[in-house]
């Protein structure tokens, strides 16, 4: 796999999932629970996200072929969708859970009950939403061998594992880092994701209009003609 593709996939995943940026939402949804319950909820959230995303990584090409969608068209559409997610991150839009309830002292049962409450919106669509699914599919269709699929899967697992670790460290992080830091990091990741989204759209447009990227701009023409 080309290093550029691997790095772009890594940056795109971390930017769109953004564990640090999701810390305020995670705190809002689980902050009233005990540490053991929160650890189990973190496992359920990241594990479910992985189970949702892996099929799209493995069968991205088949999905496109099933619906006879051209890769270039999907790159353009997917780039637009990822760009909307990036804009949402830059604008700081977050989802909160308003209704909560305590389900007793049993850690496992309490975690399961709270997870049922927050699977929407935390798992879907914040962690495994349209933007994340589109990003996974966009990169999966570029893989041409089992080795490349495996490398993409490793990146996906590593990204979700780091998110899991971030959630585990959330209690310490919440007490030592100003919430403003989360806001700044979210904005930065949003800008990076916007750049990747534009790149995806440009690549798709380049396939649809091959002469577009190869042609010279009017500025270049003016410079060469001395105008």
Secondary structure, DSSP 4 states (H G I P E B T S, - for coil): --HHHHHHHHHHHHHHH-TTTTHHHHHHHHTTS-HHHHHHHHHHHHHHHHHHHHHHHHSHHHHHHHTT--HHHHHHHHHHHHHHHHHHHHHT------------S-HHHHHHHHHHHHIIIIIIIIITSHHHHHHHHHHHTT--SHHHHHHHHHHHHHHHHHHHHHHHTHHHHHHHS-HHHHHHHHHHHHHHHHHHHHHHHHHHHHHHSHHHHHSPPHHHHHHHHT-
